[in-house]
Amino acid sequence: MNNNPLRVGLIGYGIAGSVFHAPLITTTPGLDLAAVVTSNPERRTQVHREHPGAEVVATAEDLWPLGLDLVVVASPNRSHVPLATAALQAGLPVVVDKPLAPGTAEARQLIALAEERGLPLSVFQNRRWDGDFLTVAELVRSGRLGRVHRFESRFERWRPELKGGWRELGDPAEAGGLLYDLGSHLVDQALTLFGPVARVHAETDARRSGAQTDDDTFVALTHADGTRSHLWMSATAADLGPRFRVLGSEGAYVTFGLDGQEDALRSGRTPKEADWGVTPAGHHGRLGAGDDAAEFPTLPGRYQAYYAGMVEALHGRAPVPVDPRDAVAALTVLEAARRSAVEGRTVEL
């Protein structure tokens, strides 16, 4: 690698590609969005308008001759493994949007291929850099909460009508439904905080009329150290619970509402802005116990840290920001959760 910007090829320009990856790539020093794969005429026009310096091609195979340094797979879940495999076989480092694969077997095969080729492989787990999660992680690390007994985490929405799209299709190959969509984030965060899981219990429901996949799901994890993580993901929550409720021997931390970086990206803002990731006053969580609980400042969110970390990894100065083996650990839990829900029992890992 020389000192020129690293050339990135982005596969897919739906929500993941256009809202998350492209803006973060183009605002990361040392990266250049060189090419985007989309065959959709409207999205091709959108790329030309939003990123006029990027070449637009119709297929992933069109990327291989372009002299790229990194390929980002931001296409529907069922295509993650074949596209990442093709990129690795073409000799290119790869970032794959979560989930890395529909299951652990396919994920391990990708990791083995990357190791065989000596190529970096990473998974885009942007919500490790949510401001509220960074705050929880710091409170746990510092011991401010004492021994954490229960970690509650929610991604809840009120979307009583189906929207359509591949995420709502029932074919398991699509890896759709909330367990694999929002659950990929919630489980990854729980594992990042509290480590390996010993037992998994899950309840999954398809509550909306015509729903083929789960849209209201609960997962309970017992970590090897005894901590319990209770995770909710729902599209049918008419009243939203706390985003985080962390209960420890010395106190609790509770916060409502979602990290604002996704909405900021959707509105066209970027991490170049001075107040990026800052949670406004009045929207912080509360820390303490009983009547002594008080507002506690939320750390700034830093989605831009992921691709900054990829630059370091591609130059050989650091490991990838998210190890793909972490994705295998999360997929192991998700598979156990699906089995638990189907069989109506707790699954031991």
LOKOLDO-375569 format. One record per residue: x, y, z of N, C-alpha, C in turn; residue in three letters. Coordinates in pm, whole numbers, plus 32768, in hexadecimal, padded with zeros to 4 digits. Layout:
XYZXYZXYZALA...
//
This chain:
80547F8880008000800080008058807E8000MET803780DF7FA88080815D7FA8803281C77FF4ASN805D82457FE7801B82B080327FA082E87FECASN7F8082B77F767F0682E37F327E8C82AD7F7DASN7E1982F07F6F7DA082BC7FB07D82822D7F82PRO7D5381DE7FDD7D2D81557FBE7CAA81557F71LEU7CA8810E7F007C35810D7EA87BD080A37ED6ARG7B5480D17EED7AEC807A7F247A7F80627EBBVAL7A587FE47EAE79E57FBF7E5D79727F977EB7GLY78FE7FD57EA478887FBE7EF878207F707EA9LEU77F97EFD7EDB77937EAA7E99770D7EC17EDCILE76B27F017E94762C7F1C7EC9761B7FAE7EEDGLY75AA7FE87EC2759180757EE2750180887F12TYR74D480277F63745780387FAB7471808B8028GLY742280738091743380C0810D74BF80AC8147ILE74EC802F814E75708015818A75DD805B813CALA75DC804E80B77646808980667641811F8060GLY75CA8157804A75BE81E7803275BE823980B2SER75808203811C75728251819975E9823D81F6VAL761A81C28201768581A58260770F81A3821EPHE7725814581C477AC812E819577E481A08140HIS779C81CB80DA77D48230808177F982B180CBALA77A182EA811F77C983648166783F835181C4PRO784582DD820678B582C68262793782AF8216LEU7931826881A679A98254815479DD82D98120ILE7985832A80EA79B083A680A879E08410810ATHR79C08402818979EE846481EC7A5F842D8242THR7A9383B782207B03837E826A7B86839F8224THR7BE183E782657C63840382287CAA83828200PRO7CDE838081877D27830C81587CD582AB8106GLY7C5182C780F57BFB827380A37BC182C2802FLEU7BAD827D7FBF7B6E82B97F497B0482587F16ASP7A8882877F0E7A1C82347ED77A2D82337E40LEU7A6D81CA7E0E7A9281C47D807A24818D7D29ALA79D281317D5D796D80F07D0A78F980C07D5FALA788380BE7D22780A808D7D6377C5802C7D04VAL779A7FBA7D3B77517F587CEB76BC7F687D04VAL76717F887C9C75DF7F857C9E75AD7F807C10THR75487F2D7BF8750B7F267B7374877F717B6ESER745D7FA77BE173E07FF27BE973F2807C7BABASN73A580A17B4373BA81217B0073AC819A7B5DPRO734B81977BB8733A82087C1473B282147C72GLU73E281A27CA0745681A77CFB74D481CF7CB2ARG74E181A67C35755481D27BE67555826A7BDBARG74E182A57BC274D683377BBB74F783757C42THR74CA83347CAD74E583667D34757B83677D51GLN75C182FC7D2A765282F87D40769683687CF3VAL7672837B7C7476B083E57C24769A846E7C64HIS762584807CA1760585027CDF765185137D63ARG765584AB7DB4768D84B87E3A772484A27E3EGLU775784517DE177E784317DE0781984317D50HIS782284A77D14784184AF7C8478C984767C5FPRO792284677CBE79A584307C9F79A983997C9AGLY793B83587CC3793982C67CC77907828D7C42ALA794A82267C14791C81DE7B9D78A881837BC6GLU7841817C7B7377CE81277B8E77D180B07B30VAL77CE80387B6877D47FBE7B17775D7F677B3AVAL773E7F087AE376C37EBA7AF176D27E3D7B45ALA774A7E027B46775E7D857B8E77DD7D887BE1THR77E37D317C44785B7D297C9878D67D047C45ALA78C37CAF7BE179347C867B8E79767CFC7B48GLU79287D677B3379607DDE7AF279C37E277B4CASP79C27E067BCF7A1E7E497C2D7AAC7E147C24LEU7ABA7D927C097B3C7D517C1C7BAD7D907BCATRP7B957DC37B507C047DFE7B047C247E8F7B28PRO7BDF7ECA7B8A7BE87F5A7B9F7C597F857BFDLEU7CAC7F287C297D1B7F4D7C807CF07F7D7D09GLY7C957F337D467C5F7F5A7DC87CB67F267E3ALEU7CA67F667EAE7CEC7F3C7F287C8E7EFF7F8EASP7C0A7F127F7A7BA67EE07FDA7B207ED47F93LEU7AD77E697FB17A4E7E587F8279F17E557FFBVAL79847E9F7FF379207EA4805D789F7E658028VAL786F7DFE806E77F67DB8804577817DED8098VAL772B7E3C805676B77E79809976377E54804FALA76337DDA801D75C27DA77FD175667D57802ESER74F47D237FFD749D7CD0805274E77C5C8092PRO74B67C31810674FD7BCF8158751F7B4E810EASN74C57B1E80B974DC7A9D807875547AA1801AARG757D7B197FF075EE7B267F9376737B407FD8SER76737B50805C76EE7B7280A2775D7B0C808AHIS773E7A8E809D77A67A26809377DA7A178004VAL77827A087F9F77BA79F97F1678087A727EE7PRO77DC7AEB7F0978257B627EDC78A97B727F27LEU78A87B5B7FAA79247B637FF779877AF87FC9ALA79547A817FAA79AA7A167F7879EB7A3E7EF4THR799B7A767E9979D17A9F7E177A3B7B0B7E26ALA7A247B6A7E817A867BD57E967B087B9D7ECEALA7AFE7B447F307B777B087F6A7BC17AB67F01LEU7B787A6D7EB07BB87A1F7E467BFA7A787DDEGLN7BC97AF37DD27C077B547D787C7E7B9A7DB8ALA7C9D7B767E367D127BAC7E797CFB7C2F7EC0GLY7C7D7C4B7EE67C5C7CCE7F217C2D7CC17FB2LEU7C5C7D1A800B7C267D2080937B917D42808EPRO7B477D1880F67AB57D2580F27A7E7D558178VAL7A1E7DAF816F79C57DD281DE793A7DA181B8VAL78F87D5A821378717D2981FB78137D678260VAL77A47D9E8231773F7DD0828D77097D5B82E0ASP76DA7D7B835776A47D0F83AB761E7CE0836FLYS75F77C60838476497BF583BB76AD7BC48353PRO771E7B94838277867B65832777517AF882CBLEU76FD7AA0830076CB7A2D82B476467A0182F2ALA75FA79AD82AB757D797982E67595791A835APRO760D78E083627628788183CD76BC787483E9GLY76DC782B845477677822848077BD77D5841DTHR7786776F83DC77D7771E8380780B7774830EALA77B277C482D177DB781B8262783D78868292GLU782778BA830A788279208340790E78E78354ALA7916786F838879997831839D79E078178318ARG799477F382B279CF77DD822E7A0C785E81F7GLN79C678CE820A79FC794F81DE7A7C79718229LEU7A7C795C82AB7AF3797A82FB7B68792382CEILE7B4D78A382B47BB7784982887BF078768202ALA7B9978A481A87BC878D281257C1D79508134LEU7BF179AD81897C3E7A28819F7CC87A0781D8ALA7CCC79AA82387D4D798482737DA5793F820DGLU7D6A78EA81BB7DB678A381547DF5790680F1GLU7DA9797080D07DDA79D380707E2C7A4280B3ARG7E2F7A4481387E787AAD817F7E397B36816FGLY7DB47B3A816F7D6C7BB781557D187BE181CDLEU7D147C6481EA7CBD7C9482567C297C7E8235PRO7BDE7C52829A7B4E7C4182917B127C7A8310LEU7AAE7CCF83037A707D0B837979DA7D188363SER79917D2D83D179007D3883CF78DA7DC48400VAL787F7E0483BA78547E8C83DD77EF7E84844FPHE78207E9484C877CB7E99853F77D07F288575GLN778F7F82852D779A8011854C7766803485D7ASN77097FE5860B76CB800D868A77237FF48704ARG779A7FBD86EE77FD7FBF8759782A804F8775ARG780F80A9871678388135872477C181928736TRP774D815B876176E081AF8790770E81F7880FASP76E68275881E770F82BF889576DD82828916GLY765E825489167628821A8991766D819689B3ASP76908148894D76D780CB8968776480E6899APHE77A98147895E782E816C8990782781978A22LEU77B981DA8A4777A782068AD27793818E8B2DTHR773E81308B04772A80B78B5377AE806C8B63VAL77F8805E8AF5787780158AFB78D880558B5DALA78DD80DA8B5E7937811F8BBA7909810F8C4BGLU788681148C63785381028CEB787080758D1DLEU786380118CC678827F888CED79177F798D08VAL79687FAF8CAC79F97FA28CB97A2C7FE58D39ARG79F680598D597A2680A78DCB79F480738E51SER7990801C8E4F795A7FE88ECC78F680438F0EGLY78C880AE8ECA786A810C8F0777E680C98F2EARG77C3805C8EEA774680178F0877597FA48F69LEU77D67F898F9077F27F138FE077EC7E968F89GLY77C37E288FC577B47DAB8F7977307DB08F2DARG77357DAC8EA976BA7DB28E5976727D2C8E62VAL75F37D348E8B75A17CBB8E96754E7CA58E18HIS75117D138DE774BA7D048D7274CE7D788D11ARG74DF7D548C9474EF7DB48C2774757DAA8BCEPHE74277E168BC873B17E1A8B7273CD7E778AFCGLU73AB7E478A8673C97E938A0C73567E8189AASER732A7EEE896C72B47EE9891572CA7F378894ARG729B7EFD882772807F4787AB71EC7F30878EPHE719A7F9087B5710A7F8387A370D67FF38749GLU70737FD086F570378030869A6FA180178696ARG6F5A807986646ECA8069864D6EB2807185B7TRP6EB07FFB85786E997FEE84E76E327F8084D2ARG6DB37F9E84F06D4D7F3584F06D2C7EFB8467PRO6D587F3D83FB6D3F7F0A83756DC27EDE8335GLU6DBC7E7182E96E327E4282A16E5D7EA88238LEU6EE07EB582246F157F1381C26F367ED0813ELYS6F457E4B813E6F727E0480C8700A7E0280C3GLY70427DB2806970D37DA8805E71067D22808FGLY71857D07806E71BE7C83808971C87C63811ETRP71D17CC9817471DE7CAD820471607C6D823DARG70F07C7681F670737C3D822770507BB981E2GLU70AC7B84818F70937B05814C70B37A9081A9LEU70657A25819C707179B681F970DD795281DBGLY711879548163718078F4813F71F77905819EASP721F789B81E6729178A78242731178DA81FFPRO732078C0817D739878EE813773A279868135ALA733179CB814573337A5D8146736E7A9481C9GLU73707A428232739C7A6F82B773507AEE82DDALA72CD7AED82C3727A7B6082E372427B578370GLY71E27BAE838D71A77BB4841371FC7C038473GLY71BF7C2884E372047C7F854372737C38858FLEU72677BB485A272D07B6E85EC73577B7F85A8LEU73597B72852373D97B7E84DB73F87C0E84B4TYR73937C6584B273AB7CF1848F73D77D3E850CASP737A7D64855F739C7DAF85D973E37D57863FLEU73C07CD5863F74017C7B869E74967C6F8688GLY74C37C7E860B75547C7985F1759C7CE7863FSER755E7D5C864A75997DCA869875907DAF872EHIS75187D89875B75037D7987EB755A7D0C8825LEU75637C9C87DF75B77C2E8811764A7C54880CVAL76757C9687A077017CC0879877257D1C880CASP76CD7D7B882C76E87DD6889B76F17D8B8920GLN76967D2D893676987CE189B477197C8F89C0ALA77437C4F895377BE7C01895678387C5A896ALEU78367CD0892D78A57D2D893C78B57D5789CETHR78457D6B8A11784A7D988A9D786A7D278AFELEU782B7CB48AED782B7C4F8B5778617BC78B2DPHE788F7BBA8AB278D47B408A8B787A7ACB8A68GLY78B47A548A66786F79DD8A3277ED79BF8A7BPRO779779778A34771279548A65770B78BF8A82VAL76CB789C8AF276BC780F8B17763277D98AF4ALA75CA782D8B00754177FF8AE674F378698A9CARG7496783B8A467444789589F573B2786A89FCVAL735B78CB8A1772CA78B58A107291792289B6HIS723578FD895D71FE79618901716A794988E8ALA712479B688CD709779B288A5708B7A098828GLU705E79CE87B9704F7A1A873D6FBE7A10870DTHR6F897A8186DF6F007A8586AD6EF97AD5862DASP6E9B7AB085D76E7A7AFE855F6DED7B348576ALA6DE47BAE85A66D647BE285D76D147C2F856DARG6D577C6B850C6D107CBC84AA6CCB7C658441ARG6C5A7C9284116C0F7C4783AD6C667C2D8332SER6C747BAE830C6CC17B8982976D567B7982B0GLY6D837B8E832A6E137B8783476E477AF88336ALA6EB77AEA82EF6EF87A6982DA6F6F7A538337GLN6F9F7AC0837470147AB983CA6FF57AF88451THR704D7AE084B170367B168537703A7BAF8536ASP6FD97BEB857B6FD67C7D85876FC77CA98619ASP6FCA7C4986756FC07C67870470097BF8874EASP70827C14877C70DA7BA987AC711E7BD0882FTHR712E7B6E888671767B80890471DE7B128911PHE72577B38893A72C47AD9894D73017AEF89D7VAL730D7A848A23734E7A8A8AA773CF7A3A8AA1ALA743D7A7B8AC674C07A3B8AC774F37A318B56LEU752C79BF8B77757879B38BF2760B79A68BCBTHR76597A0B8BEE76E77A0B8BC9773479AD8C26HIS77A979868BF877FB79288C46781E79608CD0ALA782479E78CDB78467A238D5D77CA7A378DB5ASP77557A0C8D8676DA7A178DD576847A8F8DB5GLY76B97AF18D6E76687B648D4675F77B378CEBTHR75827B748CFC75117B568CA574F77BCD8C48ARG74EA7BAF8BC874C67C148B65743A7BF68B32SER73E17C5A8B3B73597C4E8B08734B7CAE8A93HIS732E7C778A1E73317CC289A272A97CBE895FLEU72757D34893D71F47D3E88F972087D7E8870TRP71C37D49880C71BF7D88878771307D7E8754MET70F67DED872D70697DEA870970477E5786A4SER6FED7E3486486FB07E9785EE6F227EB68619ALA6EF57E7A86866E697E8686AF6E5C7EBC873CTHR6EBB7F0D87676EB87F4587EE6E737FCE87ECALA6DF67FD3881A6DAB8050881A6DDB80AF8888ALA6E2B807C88E46E6980D0894A6EF9809E8958ASP6F5980F889466FE580CF893F702480CB89C9LEU7068805E89E770AF80518A65713580978A60GLY718180928ACD720580D28ACE7263808F8A6APRO72B780E08A2C731C80A789D0737B804E8A20ARG73AF80828A8E740280328AE873CF80418B77PHE73CF7FD48BC073B87FD48C51741B7F708C8AARG74827FA58CCB74F07F528CFC74ED7F568D94VAL74D97EE38DD274C87EDB8E6275417E998EA1LEU75817EE08EFF75F77EAB8F4275EB7EB38FD8GLY764F7E7F901D764C7E7B90AF765A7F0490EESER76907F6690A276A67FEC90D9764B8056909CGLU75FD802F903875A780938FFA757780648F72GLY753380BE8F2C74F9809D8EAA7511810E8E48ALA750C80EB8DC87511814F8D5C749C81338D00TYR744C81998CE573D6818B8C9073D481FB8C2BVAL73BA81D68BAD73B0823D8B45734382178AE2THR7300827D8AAD7296826B8A4C72BF82A789C5PHE72828275895C729A82AE88D8731582728896GLY731B827F88117387824687C373F982A987AFLEU7471827687A474E482C7877A74BE831286FAASP74E8839186F074BB83E58682750A83DC8602GLY7571838985FC75C683898584757E83568508GLN752982F1851774E182BE84A27487832A8467GLU7439836D84BC73E183D7848974338448844AASP74A78465848474FB84CE844B752B84A783BFALA7557842A83AF758283FA832B750F83FD82C8LEU749983D682F3742483D5829B74028462826CARG741E84C582BF73FE8550829B746C8592824BSER74D88548822F7544857E81DD75B885B9822BGLY75B485B182AE762485E282FD7695857B82FBARG770F85A6831D7783854D831C77D985658397THR7835850683B4788E8517842878EE858C841CPRO78F385D083AB7949864683A0791686BA83F6LYS789786B7841D785D8724846B788F872084FBGLU78A68795853178E887A085B57898875E8624ALA7813875F861B77C1872886877792869B8669ASP77D98657860D77AF85D185E777AA85738660TRP773C8527866A773084C186D1771084F5875CGLY76FE8578876A76E385B287EE764F85A58811VAL7632856F888675A8856588B6758185E888F9THR7515862888CD74F286AA890674C786A18998PRO74D6870F89DE74AC87168A6A741986F28A75ALA73F886AE8ADF736E86838AF3735285F88ABDGLY73B085C08A73739E853A8A3A740784D78A6EHIS744F84FE8AD674B184A48B11746B843C8B68HIS74B483D18B8B7480836F8BE6748E839D8C77GLY746183478CD1746B83648D6074BB82F58DA4ARG751183208E00756A82C58E48755682D58EDDLEU755182668F267546826E8FB774EC82028FEDGLY74B9821A9066746281B890A773F2820290F0ALA737781D690DB73068213911F72FA82A79104GLY72E282F3916E72D083839161735283CC9140ASP73C383889146744383C7912B746A83C29096ASP7417838690437435837F8FB47433840B8F77ALA749284268F20749D84AB8EE274C8849B8E51ALA74AF85048E0374D585038D76756C84ED8D68GLU759184988D0B761D84778CF5763D848D8C62PHE76A484DD8C4476C085008BB776DE84858B61PRO76A684858AEB76BD841A8A89773B84398A3ATHR779283D78A2D780B83E989DC77E483FE8949LEU7832844A88FD7813845D8870781983DA8822PRO77BA83C787C777BE8354876E782A83658704GLY786182F586D378D582FD867978CF8293860CARG7868829585B778648233854B78E0823C84F1TYR791882B484E8798D82C884917A05827784C0GLN7A04824A853E7A7581FD85727A858177852BALA7A16814184F87A2280BE84B67A7B80C6843BTYR7A5F812183E07AAF812683667B3A81618380TYR7B4781B683E67BCE81E1840C7C2081688438ALA7BDF810C847E7C22809184A67C4580388430GLY7BEE803783CB7C0D7FE783547C85801F830AMET7C9580A383067D0C80DE82C87D8980AB830FVAL7D8880AD83937DFB807D83DF7E167FE983C3GLU7DAB7F9983BB7DBB7F0B83A27DF37EF18316ALA7DC37F3B82B37DF17F25822A7E827F4E8218LEU7EB17FAC826A7F3E7FD282677F937F7B82C2HIS7F547F1783027FA07EB983547FC87EEF83DCGLY7F857F5A84087FAB7F9984887F547F6E84FDARG7EE87F2584E17E8B7EFD854C7E357E8B8519ALA7DF77E4085757D977DDA85487D197E1D8513PRO7CC67DD184CC7C487E09849A7BF27E348511VAL7B9E7E9B85007B527ED185717AEB7E7185ABPRO7AB77E1485597A5E7DAC858B7A8F7D278556VAL7ABB7CD185AF7AEE7C4D858A7A7A7BF78556ASP7A887BB684E37A1A7B6384B179F87AEF850EPRO7A567AC785647A367A5E85C579CC7A8D8629ARG79C67B108640795A7B45869478D37B2C8653ASP78CF7B3385CD78527B178586782B7A858594ALA788D7A2B8594786F799E85A9783379898634VAL786B79CB8698783679BF872077A679F28727ALA778A7A6286E477027A9986E476A37A3E8698ALA76CF7A0B8625767A79B185D7765D79308624LEU76BD7901867376A6788C86C7763278A58726THR762F791D876175C3794287BC753F79508770VAL7542799086FB74C779A186AC748D791B8680LEU74E478BE865774B378398633747677F386ABGLU74B57802871F747F77C6879973F9780687BEALA73ED788987A8737078CE87C57300789D876BALA731E788C86EC72B878598690728D77CC86BAARG72EE777986E072CF76F0870B727D76F2878CARG72A1774A87E772587755886671C6777A884ESER71AF77DB87F47127780887D970D477998798ALA71107750873C70C976E586F570AA76718753VAL710B764E87A770FD75D787FB70C475F58885GLU70B7767588A7707E769A892770D17671899EGLY71567680899171AD765689FF722876AF8A02ARG726D76AB8A7472EC76F18A817359769D8A3ETHR73AE76DE89F07419769989A8749D76B389EFVAL74E476488A0D756776538A4B75D2765C89DEGLU763276B589F276A176C489927722768989CCLEU
//
